[in-house]
């Protein structure tokens, strides 16, 4: 919902969506691990999502 809020704020428009129950196979939570990007490519993101969408 935070991502939707950021989009609404950027586009100055209220999103239209319908909340439905989760389906079998939907992922409840995920955790991003960028360790391999840092290790293999010396990459560390510096732009936050809100600035990046803008």
PQR file with spaces between the fields and no chain letter, atoms N, CA, C, O and H, PARSE charges and radii, in Angstrom:
ATOM       1  N    UNK     1       0.824   -1.192    0.000 -0.4000 1.5000
ATOM       2  CA   UNK     1       0.000    0.000    0.000 -0.0000 2.0000
ATOM       3  C    UNK     1       0.870    1.258    0.000  0.5500 1.7000
ATOM       4  O    UNK     1       0.456    2.302   -0.506 -0.5500 1.4000
ATOM       5  N    UNK     2       2.059    1.159    0.562 -0.4000 1.5000
ATOM       6  CA   UNK     2       2.962    2.305    0.556 -0.0000 2.0000
ATOM       7  C    UNK     2       3.338    2.682   -0.876  0.5500 1.7000
ATOM       8  O    UNK     2       3.401    3.866   -1.209 -0.5500 1.4000
ATOM       9  H    UNK     2       2.394    0.312    0.973  0.4000 1.0000
ATOM      10  N    UNK     3       3.586    1.686   -1.721 -0.4000 1.5000
ATOM      11  CA   UNK     3       3.926    1.930   -3.117 -0.0000 2.0000
ATOM      12  C    UNK     3       2.766    2.641   -3.829  0.5500 1.7000
ATOM      13  O    UNK     3       2.990    3.578   -4.595 -0.5500 1.4000
ATOM      14  H    UNK     3       3.534    0.725   -1.450  0.4000 1.0000
ATOM      15  N    UNK     4       1.535    2.201   -3.577 -0.4000 1.5000
ATOM      16  CA   UNK     4       0.359    2.833   -4.186 -0.0000 2.0000
ATOM      17  C    UNK     4       0.254    4.283   -3.714  0.5500 1.7000
ATOM      18  O    UNK     4      -0.030    5.176   -4.512 -0.5500 1.4000
ATOM      19  H    UNK     4       1.352    1.440   -2.954  0.4000 1.0000
ATOM      20  N    UNK     5       0.479    4.516   -2.428 -0.4000 1.5000
ATOM      21  CA   UNK     5       0.439    5.875   -1.899 -0.0000 2.0000
ATOM      22  C    UNK     5       1.455    6.774   -2.607  0.5500 1.7000
ATOM      23  O    UNK     5       1.137    7.910   -2.958 -0.5500 1.4000
ATOM      24  H    UNK     5       0.710    3.790   -1.780  0.4000 1.0000
ATOM      25  N    UNK     6       2.657    6.277   -2.816 -0.4000 1.5000
ATOM      26  CA   UNK     6       3.697    7.057   -3.495 -0.0000 2.0000
ATOM      27  C    UNK     6       3.258    7.394   -4.924  0.5500 1.7000
ATOM      28  O    UNK     6       3.451    8.519   -5.384 -0.5500 1.4000
ATOM      29  H    UNK     6       2.915    5.354   -2.530  0.4000 1.0000
ATOM      30  N    UNK     7       2.669    6.420   -5.623 -0.4000 1.5000
ATOM      31  CA   UNK     7       2.186    6.681   -6.989 -0.0000 2.0000
ATOM      32  C    UNK     7       1.063    7.712   -6.987  0.5500 1.7000
ATOM      33  O    UNK     7       1.044    8.611   -7.827 -0.5500 1.4000
ATOM      34  H    UNK     7       2.513    5.506   -5.249  0.4000 1.0000
ATOM      35  N    UNK     8       0.128    7.585   -6.046 -0.4000 1.5000
ATOM      36  CA   UNK     8      -0.966    8.552   -5.955 -0.0000 2.0000
ATOM      37  C    UNK     8      -0.420    9.959   -5.743  0.5500 1.7000
ATOM      38  O    UNK     8      -0.871   10.915   -6.373 -0.5500 1.4000
ATOM      39  H    UNK     8       0.144    6.854   -5.364  0.4000 1.0000
ATOM      40  N    UNK     9       0.540   10.067   -4.866 -0.4000 1.5000
ATOM      41  CA   UNK     9       1.137   11.363   -4.559 -0.0000 2.0000
ATOM      42  C    UNK     9       1.837   11.952   -5.788  0.5500 1.7000
ATOM      43  O    UNK     9       1.701   13.142   -6.069 -0.5500 1.4000
ATOM      44  H    UNK     9       0.907    9.290   -4.355  0.4000 1.0000
ATOM      45  N    UNK    10       2.570   11.134   -6.503 -0.4000 1.5000
ATOM      46  CA   UNK    10       3.315   11.607   -7.668 -0.0000 2.0000
ATOM      47  C    UNK    10       2.395   12.021   -8.820  0.5500 1.7000
ATOM      48  O    UNK    10       2.637   13.028   -9.485 -0.5500 1.4000
ATOM      49  H    UNK    10       2.681   10.167   -6.274  0.4000 1.0000
ATOM      50  N    UNK    11       1.333   11.231   -9.048 -0.4000 1.5000
ATOM      51  CA   UNK    11       0.428   11.510  -10.162 -0.0000 2.0000
ATOM      52  C    UNK    11      -0.723   12.439   -9.781  0.5500 1.7000
ATOM      53  O    UNK    11      -1.523   12.824  -10.634 -0.5500 1.4000
ATOM      54  H    UNK    11       1.137   10.413   -8.507  0.4000 1.0000
ATOM      55  N    UNK    12      -0.805   12.804   -8.480 -0.4000 1.5000
ATOM      56  CA   UNK    12      -1.888   13.674   -7.997 -0.0000 2.0000
ATOM      57  C    UNK    12      -3.250   13.100   -8.362  0.5500 1.7000
ATOM      58  O    UNK    12      -4.158   13.812   -8.791 -0.5500 1.4000
ATOM      59  H    UNK    12      -0.154   12.491   -7.787  0.4000 1.0000
ATOM      60  N    UNK    13      -3.359   11.800   -8.179 -0.4000 1.5000
ATOM      61  CA   UNK    13      -4.603   11.120   -8.531 -0.0000 2.0000
ATOM      62  C    UNK    13      -4.815    9.954   -7.581  0.5500 1.7000
ATOM      63  O    UNK    13      -3.869    9.239   -7.248 -0.5500 1.4000
ATOM      64  H    UNK    13      -2.621   11.221   -7.831  0.4000 1.0000
ATOM      65  N    UNK    14      -6.043    9.760   -7.146 -0.4000 1.5000
ATOM      66  CA   UNK    14      -6.387    8.661   -6.256 -0.0000 2.0000
ATOM      67  C    UNK    14      -6.496    7.375   -7.061  0.5500 1.7000
ATOM      68  O    UNK    14      -7.183    7.337   -8.081 -0.5500 1.4000
ATOM      69  H    UNK    14      -6.812   10.340   -7.416  0.4000 1.0000
ATOM      70  N    UNK    15      -5.835    6.339   -6.615 -0.4000 1.5000
ATOM      71  CA   UNK    15      -5.886    5.045   -7.303 -0.0000 2.0000
ATOM      72  C    UNK    15      -7.232    4.378   -7.053  0.5500 1.7000
ATOM      73  O    UNK    15      -7.837    4.537   -5.993 -0.5500 1.4000
ATOM      74  H    UNK    15      -5.277    6.370   -5.786  0.4000 1.0000
ATOM      75  N    UNK    16      -7.681    3.640   -8.039 -0.4000 1.5000
ATOM      76  CA   UNK    16      -8.878    2.826   -7.905 -0.0000 2.0000
ATOM      77  C    UNK    16      -8.434    1.375   -7.838  0.5500 1.7000
ATOM      78  O    UNK    16      -7.790    0.876   -8.761 -0.5500 1.4000
ATOM      79  H    UNK    16      -7.189    3.511   -8.900  0.4000 1.0000
ATOM      80  N    UNK    17      -8.769    0.705   -6.766 -0.4000 1.5000
ATOM      81  CA   UNK    17      -8.368   -0.690   -6.610 -0.0000 2.0000
ATOM      82  C    UNK    17      -9.399   -1.429   -5.779  0.5500 1.7000
ATOM      83  O    UNK    17     -10.193   -0.820   -5.063 -0.5500 1.4000
ATOM      84  H    UNK    17      -9.293    1.110   -6.016  0.4000 1.0000
ATOM      85  N    UNK    18      -9.376   -2.728   -5.881 -0.4000 1.5000
ATOM      86  CA   UNK    18     -10.262   -3.596   -5.120 -0.0000 2.0000
ATOM      87  C    UNK    18      -9.418   -4.579   -4.330  0.5500 1.7000
ATOM      88  O    UNK    18      -8.624   -5.327   -4.901 -0.5500 1.4000
ATOM      89  H    UNK    18      -8.731   -3.223   -6.463  0.4000 1.0000
ATOM      90  N    UNK    19      -9.590   -4.576   -3.021 -0.4000 1.5000
ATOM      91  CA   UNK    19      -8.857   -5.515   -2.174 -0.0000 2.0000
ATOM      92  C    UNK    19      -9.579   -6.867   -2.230  0.5500 1.7000
ATOM      93  O    UNK    19     -10.781   -6.946   -1.978 -0.5500 1.4000
ATOM      94  H    UNK    19     -10.235   -3.969   -2.557  0.4000 1.0000
ATOM      95  N    UNK    20      -8.846   -7.910   -2.556 -0.4000 1.5000
ATOM      96  CA   UNK    20      -9.411   -9.252   -2.606 -0.0000 2.0000
ATOM      97  C    UNK    20      -8.557  -10.167   -1.732  0.5500 1.7000
ATOM      98  O    UNK    20      -7.405   -9.844   -1.443 -0.5500 1.4000
ATOM      99  H    UNK    20      -7.869   -7.846   -2.760  0.4000 1.0000
ATOM     100  N    UNK    21      -9.108  -11.299   -1.311 -0.4000 1.5000
ATOM     101  CA   UNK    21      -8.307  -12.222   -0.502 -0.0000 2.0000
ATOM     102  C    UNK    21      -7.117  -12.753   -1.297  0.5500 1.7000
ATOM     103  O    UNK    21      -7.143  -12.817   -2.526 -0.5500 1.4000
ATOM     104  H    UNK    21     -10.044  -11.561   -1.546  0.4000 1.0000
ATOM     105  N    UNK    22      -6.087  -13.127   -0.568 -0.4000 1.5000
ATOM     106  CA   UNK    22      -4.911  -13.695   -1.217 -0.0000 2.0000
ATOM     107  C    UNK    22      -5.261  -15.031   -1.858  0.5500 1.7000
ATOM     108  O    UNK    22      -6.115  -15.767   -1.362 -0.5500 1.4000
ATOM     109  H    UNK    22      -6.066  -13.074    0.430  0.4000 1.0000
ATOM     110  N    UNK    23      -4.596  -15.332   -2.956 -0.4000 1.5000
ATOM     111  CA   UNK    23      -4.781  -16.598   -3.648 -0.0000 2.0000
ATOM     112  C    UNK    23      -3.697  -17.577   -3.213  0.5500 1.7000
ATOM     113  O    UNK    23      -2.665  -17.175   -2.676 -0.5500 1.4000
ATOM     114  H    UNK    23      -3.903  -14.734   -3.359  0.4000 1.0000
ATOM     115  N    UNK    24      -3.938  -18.862   -3.448 -0.4000 1.5000
ATOM     116  CA   UNK    24      -2.898  -19.858   -3.179 -0.0000 2.0000
ATOM     117  C    UNK    24      -1.664  -19.490   -3.982  0.5500 1.7000
ATOM     118  O    UNK    24      -1.756  -19.195   -5.174 -0.5500 1.4000
ATOM     119  H    UNK    24      -4.777  -19.188   -3.884  0.4000 1.0000
ATOM     120  N    UNK    25      -0.529  -19.506   -3.341 -0.4000 1.5000
ATOM     121  CA   UNK    25       0.718  -19.182   -4.016 -0.0000 2.0000
ATOM     122  C    UNK    25       1.129  -17.725   -3.896  0.5500 1.7000
ATOM     123  O    UNK    25       2.269  -17.390   -4.218 -0.5500 1.4000
ATOM     124  H    UNK    25      -0.455  -19.744   -2.373  0.4000 1.0000
ATOM     125  N    UNK    26       0.228  -16.834   -3.437 -0.4000 1.5000
ATOM     126  CA   UNK    26       0.615  -15.441   -3.219 -0.0000 2.0000
ATOM     127  C    UNK    26       1.646  -15.371   -2.096  0.5500 1.7000
ATOM     128  O    UNK    26       1.567  -16.124   -1.126 -0.5500 1.4000
ATOM     129  H    UNK    26      -0.698  -17.106   -3.175  0.4000 1.0000
ATOM     130  N    UNK    27       2.589  -14.486   -2.229 -0.4000 1.5000
ATOM     131  CA   UNK    27       3.639  -14.330   -1.227 -0.0000 2.0000
ATOM     132  C    UNK    27       3.212  -13.245   -0.237  0.5500 1.7000
ATOM     133  O    UNK    27       2.944  -12.109   -0.628 -0.5500 1.4000
ATOM     134  H    UNK    27       2.654  -13.874   -3.018  0.4000 1.0000
ATOM     135  N    UNK    28       3.153  -13.603    1.038 -0.4000 1.5000
ATOM     136  CA   UNK    28       2.706  -12.671    2.072 -0.0000 2.0000
ATOM     137  C    UNK    28       3.745  -11.577    2.327  0.5500 1.7000
ATOM     138  O    UNK    28       3.397  -10.399    2.416 -0.5500 1.4000
ATOM     139  H    UNK    28       3.371  -14.526    1.356  0.4000 1.0000
ATOM     140  N    UNK    29       5.004  -11.959    2.444 -0.4000 1.5000
ATOM     141  CA   UNK    29       6.092  -11.011    2.684 -0.0000 2.0000
ATOM     142  C    UNK    29       7.322  -11.445    1.920  0.5500 1.7000
ATOM     143  O    UNK    29       7.541  -12.635    1.692 -0.5500 1.4000
ATOM     144  H    UNK    29       5.287  -12.916    2.371  0.4000 1.0000
ATOM     145  N    UNK    30       8.121  -10.473    1.528 -0.4000 1.5000
ATOM     146  CA   UNK    30       9.415  -10.773    0.916 -0.0000 2.0000
ATOM     147  C    UNK    30      10.456   -9.847    1.523  0.5500 1.7000
ATOM     148  O    UNK    30      10.137   -8.762    2.008 -0.5500 1.4000
ATOM     149  H    UNK    30       7.943   -9.506    1.714  0.4000 1.0000
ATOM     150  N    UNK    31      11.673  -10.282    1.490 -0.4000 1.5000
ATOM     151  CA   UNK    31      12.787   -9.460    1.947 -0.0000 2.0000
ATOM     152  C    UNK    31      13.816   -9.439    0.834  0.5500 1.7000
ATOM     153  O    UNK    31      14.282  -10.486    0.383 -0.5500 1.4000
ATOM     154  H    UNK    31      11.932  -11.163    1.096  0.4000 1.0000
ATOM     155  N    UNK    32      14.160   -8.263    0.402 -0.4000 1.5000
ATOM     156  CA   UNK    32      15.153   -8.124   -0.655 -0.0000 2.0000
ATOM     157  C    UNK    32      16.546   -8.230   -0.060  0.5500 1.7000
ATOM     158  O    UNK    32      16.848   -7.615    0.963 -0.5500 1.4000
ATOM     159  H    UNK    32      13.782   -7.413    0.768  0.4000 1.0000
ATOM     160  N    UNK    33      17.383   -9.012   -0.708 -0.4000 1.5000
ATOM     161  CA   UNK    33      18.775   -9.146   -0.289 -0.0000 2.0000
ATOM     162  C    UNK    33      19.648   -8.808   -1.485  0.5500 1.7000
ATOM     163  O    UNK    33      19.707   -9.564   -2.454 -0.5500 1.4000
ATOM     164  H    UNK    33      17.137   -9.511   -1.539  0.4000 1.0000
ATOM     165  N    UNK    34      20.327   -7.669   -1.412 -0.4000 1.5000
ATOM     166  CA   UNK    34      21.155   -7.236   -2.537 -0.0000 2.0000
ATOM     167  C    UNK    34      22.625   -7.584   -2.318  0.5500 1.7000
ATOM     168  O    UNK    34      23.505   -6.999   -2.951 -0.5500 1.4000
ATOM     169  H    UNK    34      20.279   -7.054   -0.624  0.4000 1.0000
ATOM     170  N    UNK    35      22.887   -8.517   -1.442 -0.4000 1.5000
ATOM     171  CA   UNK    35      24.263   -8.913   -1.143 -0.0000 2.0000
ATOM     172  C    UNK    35      25.041   -9.294   -2.404  0.5500 1.7000
ATOM     173  O    UNK    35      26.176   -8.855   -2.585 -0.5500 1.4000
ATOM     174  H    UNK    35      22.173   -8.993   -0.928  0.4000 1.0000
ATOM     175  N    UNK    36      24.439  -10.105   -3.273 -0.4000 1.5000
ATOM     176  CA   UNK    36      25.130  -10.553   -4.489 -0.0000 2.0000
ATOM     177  C    UNK    36      25.443   -9.375   -5.419  0.5500 1.7000
ATOM     178  O    UNK    36      26.504   -9.347   -6.044 -0.5500 1.4000
ATOM     179  H    UNK    36      23.517  -10.462   -3.126  0.4000 1.0000
ATOM     180  N    UNK    37      24.530   -8.406   -5.515 -0.4000 1.5000
ATOM     181  CA   UNK    37      24.808   -7.221   -6.331 -0.0000 2.0000
ATOM     182  C    UNK    37      26.006   -6.452   -5.780  0.5500 1.7000
ATOM     183  O    UNK    37      26.873   -6.013   -6.536 -0.5500 1.4000
ATOM     184  H    UNK    37      23.668   -8.429   -5.008  0.4000 1.0000
ATOM     185  N    UNK    38      26.045   -6.295   -4.468 -0.4000 1.5000
ATOM     186  CA   UNK    38      27.162   -5.585   -3.850 -0.0000 2.0000
ATOM     187  C    UNK    38      28.461   -6.364   -4.032  0.5500 1.7000
ATOM     188  O    UNK    38      29.492   -5.790   -4.382 -0.5500 1.4000
ATOM     189  H    UNK    38      25.341   -6.651   -3.854  0.4000 1.0000
ATOM     190  N    UNK    39      28.409   -7.672   -3.792 -0.4000 1.5000
ATOM     191  CA   UNK    39      29.602   -8.510   -3.869 -0.0000 2.0000
ATOM     192  C    UNK    39      30.150   -8.603   -5.297  0.5500 1.7000
ATOM     193  O    UNK    39      31.344   -8.404   -5.520 -0.5500 1.4000
ATOM     194  H    UNK    39      27.571   -8.139   -3.507  0.4000 1.0000
ATOM     195  N    UNK    40      29.282   -8.904   -6.255 -0.4000 1.5000
ATOM     196  CA   UNK    40      29.724   -9.170   -7.624 -0.0000 2.0000
ATOM     197  C    UNK    40      29.924   -7.917   -8.474  0.5500 1.7000
ATOM     198  O    UNK    40      30.762   -7.905   -9.375 -0.5500 1.4000
ATOM     199  H    UNK    40      28.311   -9.066   -6.075  0.4000 1.0000
ATOM     200  N    UNK    41      29.163   -6.870   -8.191 -0.4000 1.5000
ATOM     201  CA   UNK    41      29.206   -5.684   -9.057 -0.0000 2.0000
ATOM     202  C    UNK    41      29.524   -4.397   -8.304  0.5500 1.7000
ATOM     203  O    UNK    41      29.538   -3.315   -8.892 -0.5500 1.4000
ATOM     204  H    UNK    41      28.482   -6.880   -7.458  0.4000 1.0000
ATOM     205  N    UNK    42      29.778   -4.516   -7.012 -0.4000 1.5000
ATOM     206  CA   UNK    42      30.037   -3.350   -6.166 -0.0000 2.0000
ATOM     207  C    UNK    42      28.925   -2.313   -6.328  0.5500 1.7000
ATOM     208  O    UNK    42      29.187   -1.112   -6.384 -0.5500 1.4000
ATOM     209  H    UNK    42      29.767   -5.395   -6.534  0.4000 1.0000
ATOM     210  N    UNK    43      27.685   -2.791   -6.401 -0.4000 1.5000
ATOM     211  CA   UNK    43      26.525   -1.922   -6.599 -0.0000 2.0000
ATOM     212  C    UNK    43      25.768   -1.759   -5.289  0.5500 1.7000
ATOM     213  O    UNK    43      25.440   -2.742   -4.624 -0.5500 1.4000
ATOM     214  H    UNK    43      27.473   -3.767   -6.355  0.4000 1.0000
ATOM     215  N    UNK    44      25.499   -0.534   -4.932 -0.4000 1.5000
ATOM     216  CA   UNK    44      24.697   -0.229   -3.768 -0.0000 2.0000
ATOM     217  C    UNK    44      23.755    0.910   -4.149  0.5500 1.7000
ATOM     218  O    UNK    44      24.212    2.026   -4.399 -0.5500 1.4000
ATOM     219  H    UNK    44      25.766    0.264   -5.472  0.4000 1.0000
ATOM     220  N    UNK    45      22.444    0.649   -4.199 -0.4000 1.5000
ATOM     221  CA   UNK    45      21.510    1.693   -4.616 -0.0000 2.0000
ATOM     222  C    UNK    45      21.541    2.888   -3.663  0.5500 1.7000
ATOM     223  O    UNK    45      21.675    2.727   -2.450 -0.5500 1.4000
ATOM     224  H    UNK    45      22.072   -0.257   -3.997  0.4000 1.0000
ATOM     225  N    UNK    46      21.418    4.063   -4.220 -0.4000 1.5000
ATOM     226  CA   UNK    46      21.436    5.279   -3.411 -0.0000 2.0000
ATOM     227  C    UNK    46      20.183    6.123   -3.607  0.5500 1.7000
ATOM     228  O    UNK    46      20.001    7.122   -2.911 -0.5500 1.4000
ATOM     229  H    UNK    46      21.308    4.194   -5.206  0.4000 1.0000
ATOM     230  N    UNK    47      19.330    5.745   -4.527 -0.4000 1.5000
ATOM     231  CA   UNK    47      18.096    6.488   -4.810 -0.0000 2.0000
ATOM     232  C    UNK    47      16.929    5.802   -4.109  0.5500 1.7000
ATOM     233  O    UNK    47      16.716    4.602   -4.286 -0.5500 1.4000
ATOM     234  H    UNK    47      19.478    4.934   -5.092  0.4000 1.0000
ATOM     235  N    UNK    48      16.166    6.562   -3.308 -0.4000 1.5000
ATOM     236  CA   UNK    48      15.002    5.946   -2.672 -0.0000 2.0000
ATOM     237  C    UNK    48      13.849    5.870   -3.672  0.5500 1.7000
ATOM     238  O    UNK    48      13.858    6.555   -4.695 -0.5500 1.4000
ATOM     239  H    UNK    48      16.338    7.536   -3.164  0.4000 1.0000
ATOM     240  N    UNK    49      12.870    5.042   -3.373 -0.4000 1.5000
ATOM     241  CA   UNK    49      11.779    4.745   -4.314 -0.0000 2.0000
ATOM     242  C    UNK    49      10.987    6.002   -4.670  0.5500 1.7000
ATOM     243  O    UNK    49      10.599    6.184   -5.824 -0.5500 1.4000
ATOM     244  H    UNK    49      12.863    4.486   -2.542  0.4000 1.0000
ATOM     245  N    UNK    50      10.751    6.856   -3.702 -0.4000 1.5000
ATOM     246  CA   UNK    50       9.964    8.054   -3.962 -0.0000 2.0000
ATOM     247  C    UNK    50      10.675    8.989   -4.951  0.5500 1.7000
ATOM     248  O    UNK    50      10.045    9.511   -5.870 -0.5500 1.4000
ATOM     249  H    UNK    50      11.066    6.708   -2.764  0.4000 1.0000
ATOM     250  N    UNK    51      11.951    9.195   -4.769 -0.4000 1.5000
ATOM     251  CA   UNK    51      12.720   10.038   -5.694 -0.0000 2.0000
ATOM     252  C    UNK    51      12.811    9.371   -7.060  0.5500 1.7000
ATOM     253  O    UNK    51      12.706   10.042   -8.087 -0.5500 1.4000
ATOM     254  H    UNK    51      12.463    8.771   -4.022  0.4000 1.0000
ATOM     255  N    UNK    52      13.006    8.056   -7.077 -0.4000 1.5000
ATOM     256  CA   UNK    52      13.118    7.325   -8.336 -0.0000 2.0000
ATOM     257  C    UNK    52      11.856    7.388   -9.169  0.5500 1.7000
ATOM     258  O    UNK    52      11.930    7.505  -10.393 -0.5500 1.4000
ATOM     259  H    UNK    52      13.091    7.512   -6.243  0.4000 1.0000
ATOM     260  N    UNK    53      10.696    7.313   -8.532 -0.4000 1.5000
ATOM     261  CA   UNK    53       9.430    7.389   -9.270 -0.0000 2.0000
ATOM     262  C    UNK    53       9.240    8.792   -9.821  0.5500 1.7000
ATOM     263  O    UNK    53       8.734    8.964  -10.930 -0.5500 1.4000
ATOM     264  H    UNK    53      10.636    7.218   -7.538  0.4000 1.0000
ATOM     265  N    UNK    54       9.639    9.782   -9.058 -0.4000 1.5000
ATOM     266  CA   UNK    54       9.512   11.175   -9.517 -0.0000 2.0000
ATOM     267  C    UNK    54      10.318   11.372  -10.793  0.5500 1.7000
ATOM     268  O    UNK    54      10.344   12.473  -11.342 -0.5500 1.4000
ATOM     269  H    UNK    54      10.050    9.641   -8.157  0.4000 1.0000
